Amino acid sequence: MNLFKVIGQAIQFLTEGASEIFSPDRDEYPKTGVQPYEGDPLSERVESTK
C-alpha cells in the first residue's frame, strides 16, 4: 500500500510541474509598449587603463 502512495505522489508531482510549464503566462506587467532609445552611441573607442 505504501508503494502505491509513493507512486501516486510522484505522478502528482510530475503532472503539477508539467501543468506549470505549459500553462499560460500569469505575468501582470504593465502594458507600456515599445520604449524609444534616447541615448547616443559612443563615438570614440574607450581604451582600458591598465
Secondary structure, DSSP 8 states (H G I E B T S, - for coil): -HHHHHHHHHHHHHHHHHHHHHS--------------------S------
